[in-house]
Amino acid sequence: MMPLEKDQMPSDRRTLLTRMDDAFSIYCREAEKLSELLAAHRDPFSWTSYHDLLRRRTAEVACYEKYRNIRDELFKLINPPAAPDRPKSSVS
């Protein structure tokens, strides 16, 4: 079975897919910012540096959670394939 193109999907799935794509892009940008901050040479005893790391980590986690929630919502709309019609097995 061929996967549906974006223009062939029901509008709610298409909307969720677009939102998921956007949320993933934002998450990737936040993860990159956190990675850059972690790689930067900073004063390890600076409260400002520590606060910046915590703030960036929180932003990255929040973006990931948003992406994951949209992804889970999208997967709830996908029904599993129907079981084929066949006689019940006599083996337990």
NUTI-442008 format. One record per atom (N, C-alpha, C): atom name; x, y, z; residue number from 0; residue in three letters. Coordinates in nm, 2 decimals. Layout:
# residues N
<name CA u X v Y w Z resi NUM resn ALA>
...
END
This chain:
# residues 92
<name N u 0.08 v -0.12 w 0.00 resi 0 resn MET>
<name CA u 0.00 v 0.00 w 0.00 resi 0 resn MET>
<name C u 0.09 v 0.12 w 0.00 resi 0 resn MET>
<name N u 0.06 v 0.22 w -0.09 resi 1 resn MET>
<name CA u 0.14 v 0.34 w -0.10 resi 1 resn MET>
<name C u 0.10 v 0.44 w 0.01 resi 1 resn MET>
<name N u 0.20 v 0.51 w 0.07 resi 2 resn PRO>
<name CA u 0.17 v 0.61 w 0.17 resi 2 resn PRO>
<name C u 0.09 v 0.72 w 0.10 resi 2 resn PRO>
<name N u 0.01 v 0.79 w 0.18 resi 3 resn LEU>
<name CA u -0.07 v 0.90 w 0.13 resi 3 resn LEU>
<name C u 0.02 v 1.02 w 0.12 resi 3 resn LEU>
<name N u 0.00 v 1.10 w 0.01 resi 4 resn GLU>
<name CA u 0.07 v 1.22 w 0.00 resi 4 resn GLU>
<name C u 0.00 v 1.32 w 0.09 resi 4 resn GLU>
<name N u 0.07 v 1.43 w 0.12 resi 5 resn LYS>
<name CA u 0.01 v 1.53 w 0.21 resi 5 resn LYS>
<name C u -0.12 v 1.58 w 0.16 resi 5 resn LYS>
<name N u -0.14 v 1.60 w 0.03 resi 6 resn ASP>
<name CA u -0.27 v 1.66 w -0.02 resi 6 resn ASP>
<name C u -0.38 v 1.55 w -0.03 resi 6 resn ASP>
<name N u -0.35 v 1.43 w 0.00 resi 7 resn GLN>
<name CA u -0.45 v 1.32 w 0.00 resi 7 resn GLN>
<name C u -0.50 v 1.28 w 0.14 resi 7 resn GLN>
<name N u -0.43 v 1.34 w 0.24 resi 8 resn MET>
<name CA u -0.47 v 1.31 w 0.38 resi 8 resn MET>
<name C u -0.59 v 1.39 w 0.43 resi 8 resn MET>
<name N u -0.66 v 1.33 w 0.52 resi 9 resn PRO>
<name CA u -0.77 v 1.41 w 0.58 resi 9 resn PRO>
<name C u -0.71 v 1.54 w 0.64 resi 9 resn PRO>
<name N u -0.79 v 1.65 w 0.65 resi 10 resn SER>
<name CA u -0.73 v 1.78 w 0.69 resi 10 resn SER>
<name C u -0.68 v 1.78 w 0.83 resi 10 resn SER>
<name N u -0.74 v 1.70 w 0.92 resi 11 resn ASP>
<name CA u -0.69 v 1.70 w 1.06 resi 11 resn ASP>
<name C u -0.55 v 1.64 w 1.07 resi 11 resn ASP>
<name N u -0.53 v 1.53 w 1.00 resi 12 resn ARG>
<name CA u -0.40 v 1.47 w 0.99 resi 12 resn ARG>
<name C u -0.30 v 1.55 w 0.93 resi 12 resn ARG>
<name N u -0.34 v 1.62 w 0.82 resi 13 resn ARG>
<name CA u -0.25 v 1.71 w 0.75 resi 13 resn ARG>
<name C u -0.21 v 1.83 w 0.84 resi 13 resn ARG>
<name N u -0.30 v 1.88 w 0.91 resi 14 resn THR>
<name CA u -0.27 v 1.99 w 1.01 resi 14 resn THR>
<name C u -0.18 v 1.94 w 1.12 resi 14 resn THR>
<name N u -0.21 v 1.83 w 1.17 resi 15 resn LEU>
<name CA u -0.12 v 1.77 w 1.28 resi 15 resn LEU>
<name C u 0.02 v 1.74 w 1.22 resi 15 resn LEU>
<name N u 0.03 v 1.69 w 1.10 resi 16 resn LEU>
<name CA u 0.16 v 1.67 w 1.04 resi 16 resn LEU>
<name C u 0.24 v 1.79 w 1.02 resi 16 resn LEU>
<name N u 0.17 v 1.90 w 0.98 resi 17 resn THR>
<name CA u 0.24 v 2.03 w 0.96 resi 17 resn THR>
<name C u 0.28 v 2.08 w 1.10 resi 17 resn THR>
<name N u 0.20 v 2.07 w 1.20 resi 18 resn ARG>
<name CA u 0.23 v 2.12 w 1.33 resi 18 resn ARG>
<name C u 0.35 v 2.04 w 1.39 resi 18 resn ARG>
<name N u 0.35 v 1.91 w 1.36 resi 19 resn MET>
<name CA u 0.46 v 1.82 w 1.41 resi 19 resn MET>
<name C u 0.59 v 1.86 w 1.34 resi 19 resn MET>
<name N u 0.58 v 1.88 w 1.21 resi 20 resn ASP>
<name CA u 0.70 v 1.92 w 1.14 resi 20 resn ASP>
<name C u 0.76 v 2.05 w 1.20 resi 20 resn ASP>
<name N u 0.67 v 2.15 w 1.22 resi 21 resn ASP>
<name CA u 0.71 v 2.28 w 1.27 resi 21 resn ASP>
<name C u 0.77 v 2.26 w 1.41 resi 21 resn ASP>
<name N u 0.71 v 2.18 w 1.50 resi 22 resn ALA>
<name CA u 0.75 v 2.16 w 1.63 resi 22 resn ALA>
<name C u 0.89 v 2.09 w 1.63 resi 22 resn ALA>
<name N u 0.91 v 2.00 w 1.54 resi 23 resn PHE>
<name CA u 1.04 v 1.93 w 1.54 resi 23 resn PHE>
<name C u 1.15 v 2.02 w 1.49 resi 23 resn PHE>
<name N u 1.12 v 2.11 w 1.40 resi 24 resn SER>
<name CA u 1.22 v 2.21 w 1.35 resi 24 resn SER>
<name C u 1.26 v 2.30 w 1.47 resi 24 resn SER>
<name N u 1.16 v 2.35 w 1.55 resi 25 resn ILE>
<name CA u 1.19 v 2.43 w 1.66 resi 25 resn ILE>
<name C u 1.27 v 2.36 w 1.76 resi 25 resn ILE>
<name N u 1.23 v 2.23 w 1.79 resi 26 resn TYR>
<name CA u 1.31 v 2.15 w 1.88 resi 26 resn TYR>
<name C u 1.46 v 2.14 w 1.84 resi 26 resn TYR>
<name N u 1.48 v 2.11 w 1.71 resi 27 resn CYS>
<name CA u 1.61 v 2.10 w 1.66 resi 27 resn CYS>
<name C u 1.69 v 2.22 w 1.68 resi 27 resn CYS>
<name N u 1.63 v 2.34 w 1.65 resi 28 resn ARG>
<name CA u 1.70 v 2.47 w 1.68 resi 28 resn ARG>
<name C u 1.74 v 2.48 w 1.82 resi 28 resn ARG>
<name N u 1.65 v 2.45 w 1.91 resi 29 resn GLU>
<name CA u 1.67 v 2.47 w 2.06 resi 29 resn GLU>
<name C u 1.78 v 2.37 w 2.10 resi 29 resn GLU>
<name N u 1.78 v 2.25 w 2.05 resi 30 resn ALA>
<name CA u 1.88 v 2.15 w 2.08 resi 30 resn ALA>
<name C u 2.02 v 2.20 w 2.03 resi 30 resn ALA>
<name N u 2.02 v 2.26 w 1.92 resi 31 resn GLU>
<name CA u 2.15 v 2.31 w 1.86 resi 31 resn GLU>
<name C u 2.20 v 2.42 w 1.95 resi 31 resn GLU>
<name N u 2.11 v 2.51 w 1.99 resi 32 resn LYS>
<name CA u 2.15 v 2.62 w 2.08 resi 32 resn LYS>
<name C u 2.21 v 2.57 w 2.21 resi 32 resn LYS>
<name N u 2.14 v 2.46 w 2.27 resi 33 resn LEU>
<name CA u 2.19 v 2.40 w 2.39 resi 33 resn LEU>
<name C u 2.33 v 2.34 w 2.37 resi 33 resn LEU>
<name N u 2.35 v 2.27 w 2.26 resi 34 resn SER>
<name CA u 2.47 v 2.21 w 2.23 resi 34 resn SER>
<name C u 2.58 v 2.31 w 2.21 resi 34 resn SER>
<name N u 2.56 v 2.42 w 2.15 resi 35 resn GLU>
<name CA u 2.66 v 2.53 w 2.14 resi 35 resn GLU>
<name C u 2.69 v 2.59 w 2.27 resi 35 resn GLU>
<name N u 2.59 v 2.61 w 2.36 resi 36 resn LEU>
<name CA u 2.62 v 2.66 w 2.49 resi 36 resn LEU>
<name C u 2.70 v 2.56 w 2.57 resi 36 resn LEU>
<name N u 2.67 v 2.43 w 2.56 resi 37 resn LEU>
<name CA u 2.75 v 2.33 w 2.63 resi 37 resn LEU>
<name C u 2.90 v 2.32 w 2.58 resi 37 resn LEU>
<name N u 2.91 v 2.35 w 2.45 resi 38 resn ALA>
<name CA u 3.05 v 2.34 w 2.39 resi 38 resn ALA>
<name C u 3.13 v 2.47 w 2.42 resi 38 resn ALA>
<name N u 3.07 v 2.58 w 2.45 resi 39 resn ALA>
<name CA u 3.14 v 2.70 w 2.47 resi 39 resn ALA>
<name C u 3.22 v 2.70 w 2.60 resi 39 resn ALA>
<name N u 3.34 v 2.76 w 2.60 resi 40 resn HIS>
<name CA u 3.42 v 2.77 w 2.72 resi 40 resn HIS>
<name C u 3.37 v 2.88 w 2.81 resi 40 resn HIS>
<name N u 3.32 v 2.84 w 2.92 resi 41 resn ARG>
<name CA u 3.26 v 2.94 w 3.01 resi 41 resn ARG>
<name C u 3.32 v 2.91 w 3.15 resi 41 resn ARG>
<name N u 3.30 v 3.01 w 3.23 resi 42 resn ASP>
<name CA u 3.34 v 3.00 w 3.37 resi 42 resn ASP>
<name C u 3.25 v 2.90 w 3.44 resi 42 resn ASP>
<name N u 3.31 v 2.79 w 3.49 resi 43 resn PRO>
<name CA u 3.22 v 2.68 w 3.55 resi 43 resn PRO>
<name C u 3.17 v 2.73 w 3.68 resi 43 resn PRO>
<name N u 3.22 v 2.83 w 3.74 resi 44 resn PHE>
<name CA u 3.17 v 2.88 w 3.87 resi 44 resn PHE>
<name C u 3.08 v 3.00 w 3.86 resi 44 resn PHE>
<name N u 3.04 v 3.03 w 3.74 resi 45 resn SER>
<name CA u 2.95 v 3.15 w 3.72 resi 45 resn SER>
<name C u 2.81 v 3.11 w 3.73 resi 45 resn SER>
<name N u 2.74 v 3.19 w 3.82 resi 46 resn TRP>
<name CA u 2.59 v 3.16 w 3.83 resi 46 resn TRP>
<name C u 2.52 v 3.20 w 3.70 resi 46 resn TRP>
<name N u 2.57 v 3.30 w 3.63 resi 47 resn THR>
<name CA u 2.51 v 3.34 w 3.51 resi 47 resn THR>
<name C u 2.52 v 3.23 w 3.40 resi 47 resn THR>
<name N u 2.63 v 3.17 w 3.39 resi 48 resn SER>
<name CA u 2.65 v 3.06 w 3.30 resi 48 resn SER>
<name C u 2.56 v 2.94 w 3.34 resi 48 resn SER>
<name N u 2.56 v 2.91 w 3.46 resi 49 resn TYR>
<name CA u 2.47 v 2.80 w 3.51 resi 49 resn TYR>
<name C u 2.32 v 2.83 w 3.48 resi 49 resn TYR>
<name N u 2.28 v 2.95 w 3.51 resi 50 resn HIS>
<name CA u 2.14 v 2.99 w 3.48 resi 50 resn HIS>
<name C u 2.11 v 2.98 w 3.33 resi 50 resn HIS>
<name N u 2.21 v 3.03 w 3.25 resi 51 resn ASP>
<name CA u 2.19 v 3.02 w 3.10 resi 51 resn ASP>
<name C u 2.17 v 2.87 w 3.06 resi 51 resn ASP>
<name N u 2.25 v 2.78 w 3.11 resi 52 resn LEU>
<name CA u 2.24 v 2.64 w 3.08 resi 52 resn LEU>
<name C u 2.10 v 2.59 w 3.12 resi 52 resn LEU>
<name N u 2.06 v 2.62 w 3.24 resi 53 resn LEU>
<name CA u 1.93 v 2.57 w 3.29 resi 53 resn LEU>
<name C u 1.82 v 2.62 w 3.20 resi 53 resn LEU>
<name N u 1.82 v 2.75 w 3.17 resi 54 resn ARG>
<name CA u 1.72 v 2.81 w 3.08 resi 54 resn ARG>
<name C u 1.71 v 2.75 w 2.95 resi 54 resn ARG>
<name N u 1.83 v 2.73 w 2.89 resi 55 resn ARG>
<name CA u 1.84 v 2.67 w 2.75 resi 55 resn ARG>
<name C u 1.79 v 2.52 w 2.76 resi 55 resn ARG>
<name N u 1.83 v 2.45 w 2.86 resi 56 resn ARG>
<name CA u 1.78 v 2.31 w 2.88 resi 56 resn ARG>
<name C u 1.63 v 2.30 w 2.89 resi 56 resn ARG>
<name N u 1.57 v 2.39 w 2.97 resi 57 resn THR>
<name CA u 1.43 v 2.40 w 2.99 resi 57 resn THR>
<name C u 1.36 v 2.43 w 2.86 resi 57 resn THR>
<name N u 1.41 v 2.52 w 2.78 resi 58 resn ALA>
<name CA u 1.35 v 2.55 w 2.65 resi 58 resn ALA>
<name C u 1.36 v 2.43 w 2.56 resi 58 resn ALA>
<name N u 1.47 v 2.36 w 2.56 resi 59 resn GLU>
<name CA u 1.49 v 2.24 w 2.47 resi 59 resn GLU>
<name C u 1.39 v 2.13 w 2.51 resi 59 resn GLU>
<name N u 1.37 v 2.11 w 2.64 resi 60 resn VAL>
<name CA u 1.28 v 2.00 w 2.69 resi 60 resn VAL>
<name C u 1.14 v 2.04 w 2.65 resi 60 resn VAL>
<name N u 1.10 v 2.17 w 2.67 resi 61 resn ALA>
<name CA u 0.96 v 2.21 w 2.64 resi 61 resn ALA>
<name C u 0.93 v 2.19 w 2.49 resi 61 resn ALA>
<name N u 1.03 v 2.22 w 2.41 resi 62 resn CYS>
<name CA u 1.01 v 2.21 w 2.26 resi 62 resn CYS>
<name C u 0.99 v 2.06 w 2.23 resi 62 resn CYS>
<name N u 1.07 v 1.97 w 2.29 resi 63 resn TYR>
<name CA u 1.06 v 1.83 w 2.26 resi 63 resn TYR>
<name C u 0.93 v 1.78 w 2.31 resi 63 resn TYR>
<name N u 0.88 v 1.82 w 2.43 resi 64 resn GLU>
<name CA u 0.75 v 1.78 w 2.48 resi 64 resn GLU>
<name C u 0.64 v 1.82 w 2.39 resi 64 resn GLU>
<name N u 0.65 v 1.94 w 2.33 resi 65 resn LYS>
<name CA u 0.54 v 1.98 w 2.24 resi 65 resn LYS>
<name C u 0.54 v 1.90 w 2.11 resi 65 resn LYS>
<name N u 0.66 v 1.87 w 2.06 resi 66 resn TYR>
<name CA u 0.68 v 1.78 w 1.94 resi 66 resn TYR>
<name C u 0.62 v 1.64 w 1.97 resi 66 resn TYR>
<name N u 0.66 v 1.59 w 2.09 resi 67 resn ARG>
<name CA u 0.61 v 1.45 w 2.12 resi 67 resn ARG>
<name C u 0.46 v 1.44 w 2.14 resi 67 resn ARG>
<name N u 0.40 v 1.55 w 2.20 resi 68 resn ASN>
<name CA u 0.26 v 1.55 w 2.22 resi 68 resn ASN>
<name C u 0.18 v 1.55 w 2.09 resi 68 resn ASN>
<name N u 0.23 v 1.63 w 2.00 resi 69 resn ILE>
<name CA u 0.17 v 1.64 w 1.86 resi 69 resn ILE>
<name C u 0.19 v 1.51 w 1.79 resi 69 resn ILE>
<name N u 0.30 v 1.45 w 1.80 resi 70 resn ARG>
<name CA u 0.33 v 1.32 w 1.74 resi 70 resn ARG>
<name C u 0.23 v 1.21 w 1.79 resi 70 resn ARG>
<name N u 0.22 v 1.21 w 1.92 resi 71 resn ASP>
<name CA u 0.13 v 1.11 w 1.99 resi 71 resn ASP>
<name C u -0.02 v 1.13 w 1.94 resi 71 resn ASP>
<name N u -0.06 v 1.26 w 1.93 resi 72 resn GLU>
<name CA u -0.19 v 1.29 w 1.89 resi 72 resn GLU>
<name C u -0.21 v 1.25 w 1.74 resi 72 resn GLU>
<name N u -0.11 v 1.26 w 1.66 resi 73 resn LEU>
<name CA u -0.12 v 1.22 w 1.52 resi 73 resn LEU>
<name C u -0.13 v 1.06 w 1.51 resi 73 resn LEU>
<name N u -0.05 v 0.99 w 1.59 resi 74 resn PHE>
<name CA u -0.06 v 0.85 w 1.59 resi 74 resn PHE>
<name C u -0.19 v 0.79 w 1.64 resi 74 resn PHE>
<name N u -0.26 v 0.87 w 1.73 resi 75 resn LYS>
<name CA u -0.39 v 0.82 w 1.77 resi 75 resn LYS>
<name C u -0.49 v 0.82 w 1.66 resi 75 resn LYS>
<name N u -0.47 v 0.90 w 1.55 resi 76 resn LEU>
<name CA u -0.56 v 0.90 w 1.44 resi 76 resn LEU>
<name C u -0.53 v 0.79 w 1.34 resi 76 resn LEU>
<name N u -0.43 v 0.71 w 1.36 resi 77 resn ILE>
<name CA u -0.39 v 0.61 w 1.27 resi 77 resn ILE>
<name C u -0.44 v 0.48 w 1.33 resi 77 resn ILE>
<name N u -0.53 v 0.42 w 1.25 resi 78 resn ASN>
<name CA u -0.59 v 0.29 w 1.30 resi 78 resn ASN>
<name C u -0.51 v 0.17 w 1.25 resi 78 resn ASN>
<name N u -0.49 v 0.07 w 1.34 resi 79 resn PRO>
<name CA u -0.42 v -0.05 w 1.29 resi 79 resn PRO>
<name C u -0.49 v -0.12 w 1.18 resi 79 resn PRO>
<name N u -0.42 v -0.19 w 1.10 resi 80 resn PRO>
<name CA u -0.49 v -0.27 w 0.99 resi 80 resn PRO>
<name C u -0.59 v -0.37 w 1.05 resi 80 resn PRO>
<name N u -0.69 v -0.40 w 0.98 resi 81 resn ALA>
<name CA u -0.79 v -0.50 w 1.03 resi 81 resn ALA>
<name C u -0.73 v -0.64 w 1.02 resi 81 resn ALA>
<name N u -0.76 v -0.72 w 1.11 resi 82 resn ALA>
<name CA u -0.71 v -0.86 w 1.11 resi 82 resn ALA>
<name C u -0.78 v -0.93 w 1.00 resi 82 resn ALA>
<name N u -0.70 v -1.01 w 0.92 resi 83 resn PRO>
<name CA u -0.77 v -1.08 w 0.81 resi 83 resn PRO>
<name C u -0.87 v -1.18 w 0.86 resi 83 resn PRO>
<name N u -0.97 v -1.20 w 0.78 resi 84 resn ASP>
<name CA u -1.08 v -1.30 w 0.81 resi 84 resn ASP>
<name C u -1.02 v -1.44 w 0.79 resi 84 resn ASP>
<name N u -1.01 v -1.51 w 0.90 resi 85 resn ARG>
<name CA u -0.96 v -1.65 w 0.89 resi 85 resn ARG>
<name C u -1.02 v -1.72 w 1.01 resi 85 resn ARG>
<name N u -1.03 v -1.85 w 1.00 resi 86 resn PRO>
<name CA u -1.09 v -1.93 w 1.11 resi 86 resn PRO>
<name C u -1.00 v -1.92 w 1.23 resi 86 resn PRO>
<name N u -1.06 v -1.94 w 1.35 resi 87 resn LYS>
<name CA u -0.99 v -1.94 w 1.47 resi 87 resn LYS>
<name C u -0.90 v -2.06 w 1.48 resi 87 resn LYS>
<name N u -0.79 v -2.04 w 1.53 resi 88 resn SER>
<name CA u -0.70 v -2.16 w 1.55 resi 88 resn SER>
<name C u -0.74 v -2.25 w 1.66 resi 88 resn SER>
<name N u -0.72 v -2.38 w 1.63 resi 89 resn SER>
<name CA u -0.76 v -2.47 w 1.74 resi 89 resn SER>
<name C u -0.64 v -2.49 w 1.84 resi 89 resn SER>
<name N u -0.53 v -2.43 w 1.81 resi 90 resn VAL>
<name CA u -0.41 v -2.43 w 1.90 resi 90 resn VAL>
<name C u -0.43 v -2.32 w 2.00 resi 90 resn VAL>
<name N u -0.41 v -2.35 w 2.13 resi 91 resn SER>
<name CA u -0.42 v -2.24 w 2.23 resi 91 resn SER>
<name C u -0.30 v -2.17 w 2.25 resi 91 resn SER>
END
